[in-house]
Amino acid sequence: MEEAHLVTMDKYGRVRLPKNMVRKLKTRRFLAKRLENGILLVPITEKNLEELFDSIEVDIDPRVFAEGYEALKKTVLGREP
């Protein structure tokens, strides 16, 4: 659903967006892209890194874990310890 509002810029270059528009976006960070005839604001959402826990399974010999971080890193990257 498209929504349009008339906004103004103050002398410091700040633009205030309507509260109801910002709430729907659920972010306060934007990528500002200058276009030929305007500015495009693209919302940037924060990724919750906890959502990635247990999202990848790897089959690694438990002995590699016991050898330490460098051995584990070499195994995961495809280089034998």
C-alpha positions in Angstrom: 0.0 0.0 0.0 1.5 3.3 -1.0 1.2 6.3 1.3 2.3 9.9 0.5 2.8 12.8 2.9 4.0 16.3 2.3 7.1 16.9 4.6 9.6 19.7 4.9 13.3 19.9 5.6 14.7 22.2 8.3 17.8 24.4 7.8 20.0 21.5 9.1 18.7 19.1 6.5 16.5 17.1 8.8 13.3 15.7 7.5 10.6 14.6 9.9 8.4 11.7 8.8 4.9 11.2 10.1 4.8 8.9 13.2 2.2 6.5 11.7 4.5 6.0 8.7 7.6 5.3 10.8 5.7 2.9 13.1 4.7 0.8 10.1 8.4 0.6 9.0 9.6 -0.6 12.4 13.0 1.0 12.0 14.8 4.3 12.5 17.7 3.7 10.1 17.5 4.4 6.4 19.7 4.3 3.3 19.4 7.7 1.6 20.0 7.4 -2.1 20.2 10.5 -4.2 18.4 10.1 -7.5 18.5 12.4 -10.6 15.4 14.2 -9.5 14.9 13.3 -5.8 15.9 11.3 -2.8 14.9 7.7 -2.0 14.8 6.5 1.6 15.1 2.7 1.9 14.5 1.3 5.4 17.2 -0.8 6.9 16.0 -3.4 9.4 18.2 -4.9 12.0 18.7 -8.7 11.9 18.2 -10.5 15.1 21.3 -12.8 15.1 19.6 -15.2 17.6 17.4 -16.3 14.7 20.4 -17.8 13.1 21.3 -20.1 16.0 21.1 -23.8 15.1 20.3 -22.9 11.5 23.3 -24.7 10.1 24.4 -28.3 10.8 27.9 -29.4 10.1 29.4 -32.9 10.3 32.8 -32.4 12.0 34.8 -35.0 13.9 34.6 -34.2 17.6 38.3 -34.6 17.9 38.7 -31.5 15.7 36.8 -29.5 18.3 39.2 -30.7 21.0 42.3 -29.6 19.0 41.3 -26.0 19.2 40.0 -23.1 17.1 42.7 -23.1 14.4 42.1 -26.8 13.6 38.3 -26.2 13.5 38.7 -23.1 11.3 40.9 -25.1 8.8 38.4 -28.0 8.7 35.4 -25.7 8.2 37.1 -23.8 5.4 38.1 -27.0 3.7 41.7 -27.2 4.6 42.8 -30.2 6.6 44.5 -29.5 10.0 
